[in-house]
Amino acid sequence: MKKFITFASFLALLTSCGGSSDKGELVGVKGKKWRPEKPFGMTLIPGGSYIMGKSDDDPANIQDSPTKTVTVRSFYMDETEITNSEYRQFVEWVKDSTIRVRLAILADEVGQTSTGKGGKGGGKGGSIGDFAFNDTDPAKMTPYDKYMYENYYSVGTDDDPYAGRRLNKKIKLIKDTKKYPDEYYTEVMDTMYLPMAESFNGLRTIDVRKLKFRYSWMDIQAAAKAKKGKRSDFIRTEQQLVYPDTTVWIKDFAYSYNEPMHNDYFWHQAYGEYPVVGVSWKQAKAFCAWRTLNKNSYIKSKKKKQDLINSFRLPIESEWEYAARGGLESATFPWGGPYAKNDRGCFLANFKPNRGDYAADQALYTVEAKSYEPNGYNLYNMSGNVAEWTDTAYDAAAYEYVSSINPNVSDLKNMRKAVRGGSWKDVAYFLQVGTRDFEYADSARSYIGFRTVQDYMGTQVTKNAAPKK
């Protein structure tokens, strides 16, 4: 074997010398030409330094945000909070994928394959066999596919025997009960809904407990600090329920009538452009993983000559504050300050301005995500509307010890996660860009949402240097 490897290396060297166009010079490895692409719905935040922390006196005397000059790198950030409509796209994707997996598994168990009646280009299935796994036909297999199927996909993993199997996504799901193709399809669809005993008024709804998103990620912090260990030791697998907790509208406010918000806020199109709430920190992280997967899957499917995108993620706390300031130094609010009203006496954000007068700012609960005036970086509602999750573990003393470049506290054991920006139910103090707050990672609230960020590839874009055209 060693002789074979040595011979192969020698042969590769001869081939390189004979057929290369580099003339023996060190020219580097040429890859795909990189073209920066601004992510849809995001704006570029140019890297730079700022004074992080409280700009004014701290009337609450929490003393968790002393001033500190720090620098953050460039990144893209969502112009608005993630809306109900955008989050519903995630939920619908998980629902459809769950149904397809269940159909494929049952088709496999009963030995059914495609009838050919499903048609091409997105036709509707003629039986459950049309939704069978799409990776067992030898005539359609490349040598790579055949090898992967025989050695990995047909075996699965310890916790998922169907891991890696390919679904037939060209066939549309049939949602009209009158058009279900056979009893097997009906059986799978029945398992996705709440039992008849839990339904009322003749309505059966999807059992949201079945909507789980599974993803993996690598704990780079742990891997970097470890003295030894295999790569697999630092790969984490998560399985997360994705449907928002709509009961937060009831649980957050005792002795209050908020049933209409519980019943309609997330699913009804009337609230489609409003920020999603009832989402825990863990669910927000799952959304980021899905958004990355969804975009990269599209790039692969189109076989486009471009690199896959880097990951979407939650902003770290220092990035969030830097973006919220919109380029203003030592300002109280994203618009400057020190007041929450403009020169015409109109409120500049959605919050609770006068004790219990929620309507004083012309909003009772949340407002549409693109409301009020954006800050200097074209970001909407960085103060008010809904508070926002960050990827930072909350420590009251953090500003005393964090780095001065991209400062962050990454502690997976600390379930308290920093929440910034204040919300529709908060007083103006929490709207200040320097005010820190926290919530537990597995908790969901009617006043906490999130927005995502993506790292900018390169370093030349800063506040002091305009982007190259």
N, C-alpha and C positions, 0 to 999 in steps of 0.2 A: 504493500500500500504506500509506504514511504517513497519507494522508487517511482511509483506512478505519479505521486504529488510532485516530486522533484522534476520529473520529465515534463509534466504539465506546466510547471512554472517556467522551465527553460524554453518550452515551445511558445508560451505566452510572451516571453521576453523577445524571442526571435521575431514573432509576429508584430510586436510593437515596434521593433527597430525597422522592420521592412516596410510596413504599411502606414505608418503614422505621418501626419502632416506637421508635426510640431518641430521638425528639424532638430530634434534632440534638445530643444530648449524647455525651460520650466515655464509652461504657459498655463498651468492649472487645468482642473477638470471642468469642461464646459457642460453646463446643464441647461434646463429650460430658461428662456429669457424671463426675468421676473418683471411683472408689471403690477405696481400697487393698485389695488382696487378698494375704493371706499365702500365699506359694508352698507347695505341698504338701511336707511333710517337712522344712520349714525353720523356723528360729526367728529372731526379730528381735533383732539385736545393737544396743542403743542407742548412738549415738555419744557420744564423750567423750574425755578425755585419760588418759594413763597413763605410767608410767615404763618405757620400752622398754629392753631389754638385760638383762644378767646381774644377778640379784639377790644372788648369793653370789660367793664366790671362784671363779676360773676355773682349776680344777686342770690342765686341758689347756694352759693358757697360750696359747690361740689369739688372744685379745685382739681379736676381731672384733665384739664386741657391748657396747661401753661404754654406760652408762646415759644416756638422753636422754628428756626429756619431750616427748611428741608427742600429737597429736589426730587421731582418725579419725572419719569420718562414719558415719551409721547404715547398716546393711546386713542382709540376710538371709543365713543360712548353713545348710547342710545339718546336721541334727542328728547324722547319722552319715556315715561314709565311704561313698562310692558302692560299692554292693554288686555282686557278680557278677550277680545277677538284674537289677539296674537297668542294668548295662552290657550285658548280653545283649539287653535291649530295643533298645538302640542297634544292636548287631550284627545282630539280626533285621530291623530296619527297613532297614538298608543292604542286607542280603541280598535281601529281598523287592523293594526298589526296583531293585536291579541286575537281578534276573530279569525284572521287568516292562519295564524299558527294553530289555533284549535281545529279549524277545518282541515288543515293539512295533516295534523296528527290523527284525526279520526279517519280520514281517507286512507292513511297508511295502515291503520289498525284493521279496517274492513277490506283492505286490498283493492281499493278503487283507484283507477287512473283516469286520465282525461278521456272524455267521450268524443272530443273534437267538435262538439256543438257550441262551445263557448265563443267561437269566432276569434278574429285577430284584432289587434289594436284596441283592446279594452272592451271586448264583448262580454256578455253576461254568461255565467256558467250554466251548463245543462245538467250537471250533477255535482255532487261534492267532489267527485274525482277531478273535476277541472281546477280544484283548488289544492290538489296534491302537491307535495314537494316537487320542485322543478329541477331536480339534479340527479335523476336516476336513469335517464335515457343515454345509453352508450353512444348513440349516433350523434348526440349533441355535445359530448364531452371532449374537451381538449385534454392532452396528456396531463396537464397540471390539474384540471378539474378531477380527472379520474384518480390521480394520486391522492389529492386532498380528500376526496370522498371515501376512498378505501382505507385511508390511514387516520382520518380525523372525524369527518362529518358523520359517517355511518356508525362510528363508535360513540360520539358525543363526549360529554364530560361527566364527572361524578354527580354533579347537581343538575345537569341538563342534558339528557340523552339525545336531544334534537339540536344541540348547539351547532351552528354553522350551516344548517340545512337551508336551501334556497326556496323562497316562496314564489309562487306564480302571481305576480302583481299586475299582470296584463289583464286579468279577468276582474271585472268590476264586482264588488260585493252587491248582493241583492238584499235590499232593505224592505221591500214591499212583501208583507207576509203572504199575500195571495200569489206571489211569483216564486216562492221558495221551490227549488228544483226537486228535492226529495226529502225523505224523513230524516236522513243524517244531517243535512244542512239545517233543518228545523231544530234538531236536537241541540246542535252547537249554538244556534242563536238563542234558544231557550235558556241555556246556561249563562248567557250574558246579562239576562234581565233578573230583576228581583222576583222572588217567588210570588205566586198569585196571592198567598196569604198576607204578603206585605204590600200589596197594591190596593188602591182605593179609587173610587169614582171611575172604574173601568180603565185606568191608566197604568201601564207597566213601564217602568223606567229602567235604564241601564243600572246594573249593580256596580257602582263606582269602586267597590272594593276589588273588582277584577282588573282594574286599570292600573297596572304596575309597569314601571319603566326600569329596565335593567341596563346598567352600564358599568364600565371599568375605568379606573384611572390609576396613575402611578404616584405614590407618595414620595415626591422628589426630596422634600425636606428630610424625611426619615432616611432615605437612601444616601443622601449626602453626608449625614452625620454618622451613619453606621460604619463600623470598621470592617465588617465582612457581611456576607450574605448574597444570595442569588437575586437576580432581578425579580423573579417571581415572588420573593418575600415581601416586596414593596408594592405589588399590584393589588389594589383594593377593588372589590366588586360590590356595587350597591344595587338594591332593589327598592324602589320608592313608589308609593302611591302618589298619583299625580293630580287627582281631582282636588280642587280647593275645598277647604272646610267652610261651607256656607253658613254653618251654625255660629260662626264668630259674631255675626250681627246680633245674635241673641245673647250669647255668653259674655260678650264684652260690656253689655249694658243691662244691669239688673233693673227691674221695675221700669222697663221701657218697651214701647211697641215698635219693633223693627222687622216684623215678619215680612213685609213687602220686599225688603232688601234681601232677606234670606231666600225668599222664593224666586226672585227674578234677576238679581244683580249679575250673577255670573253668566247665565245662559241666554238671557233675552237680548235680542239685537239692539234694543233701545239703549243698552249700556255697553255696546260693543267697543266704543272708543274710550271708555272709562278705564282707569287703572285696575288691574286685577288685585284682589286682596284675599285674605284667607289662605295665603301660601306661606309655608314655613321656609326657613333657611335651606333645609334639605331639599325641599321641592324646587326652590329657586336654583340650586346647584344642578339638579337633574335637568331642569329646563335648559341651562347653559350647555350641558353635555348633549342634549338632543339637538339644539340649534346647530352645534358644530357638526354633529353626525348628519343632519338633514342637508346642510350645504355641501359637505364633502361627498355625500351620496349622489347629489345632483351633478357635481363636477365629474365624478367617476362615470355616471350613466351617459353623459354626453361625450365622454372620451376627449375632453377638451385639453389642449396642450397648455396646461397651467398647473402650478403646484396646488396641493390641498391647502386650505386656509388653516391658520393657527386658531386655537380654541377661543370660543366665547367664554366669559367668566363673569363673576361678580367683581365689582371694583373693590380694591383695598381702601381702607378708611382715608388714607392720605390722598389717594387719587380722587376720591369722592369730594373731599373738601376743596382740593385744588380746582376741580372742574366747577364746583358750585360757586366759587368766588368769581368765575368768569373773567379772570384777568385783573380784577380789582384787588389792590393790596390793603389788607387790614380793614376790609369792609365788614359791616355787621350782617348784612343780608346779600343775596346774589345781585340785587339791584343797587347796592350801596348802603343806604341808610342815613340816619339811624332809625327812621320811622318805617312802618309797614303800610303807609299811605303815600300816594303821590301828591303833587302840588294842587290837584283838584279834589282832594279828599277821598279818592277811590282806593280801596284796598288792593295791594299788589300780589296777594297770594290767598289761598284757601285755607283758613284756619279758624280758631274760635277767638274772635277779637274782644268781645265784651261779656265776660263771664259766661252766661248761658245763651247768648245771642248768636247762634250758629249762622243765621241768615244775614247778618250784617255785611258779609262779604259777597252776598248774592249767591251763596251756595249752602245747601243744608248738609249734604254728605260730601262725597267726592265730586269732582267736575271732570270733564273730558281731559284726557292727558295733554292735549295741545291747547291749554287755556292760559290766560294771562300772558304777559310779555316774557320772551326768553331772555336769558342772561347774555353776557358777552360772548359766550361760546355757543350760542343758539340752543341752549338746553332749557326745556320747559319744566316748571314746577320743581326746581331743585329745593325749594322751600315750600312746605305746605302740600296740600292734596293728600298724598300718602307718604309716610316715612319709608325709607328704603334700606333693605338689607345690604351689608357690605361683607366682604370675605375676611374680615378682621375679627379675631377674638378680642373681646373687651377686657381691658385691664386698666383700672383707674390710674395706675402709675406708669402706663406705657410711654407717655411722652418724655419721661425722664431717662429712658434707656434705649429706645428704638434708634435705628440708624438714621443718619441725616439724608440718605438717598433711598428712595422708595420705601419709607418706613412702614413696617407692618408687623403684626403679631400673629403668627400662624401656629395656633395651638389647638389641635383636634380634640384634646381632652377638655378644653374649656368650652362649655356649651353656651356661654354667654357671647353672643355675636353683636358687634357694633351696628347700631341703627342710626341713620342720620336724616336730617331734613325736616322733621316734624310733620304733622298731618292735619287733616281737616278738623280733628277733635282736640288739637293742642293749642296752647296759648303761644304768643309770639316768641317767648324765650326759646322754645324748641325749634323755631324756624331759623334761628341764627346759625350761620354756617360753621361757627366754632363750637356749637353745643353738641355734646356727645350723649348717646343713650344706648341702651342694649335691650335685647330680648333673647330668650332661649331658642336654640336652633330648631328644636322640635315643636315650637309653638307657632300658632298662626293667629293673626289679628285682623280686625276689620279696618285697620288704619295703617297696615304695613304692606308695601308692595316691593318692587325692585326694578332695576334696569341693568343692562349688561354692558360689558366693555370688551374690547379686543385689542391686544398689543399691536402697536405700529411697528412694522418691519423696517428697521433702519434707525439711525440716530440723528440725521441731519435736520429734522424738523423740531425747532424749539421756538420759544417766544422771541428769541433774538436772531433767528434766521428763518426767512420765508421758505416755504416748500419749493423745491426745484420743479420747474415746468418742463 
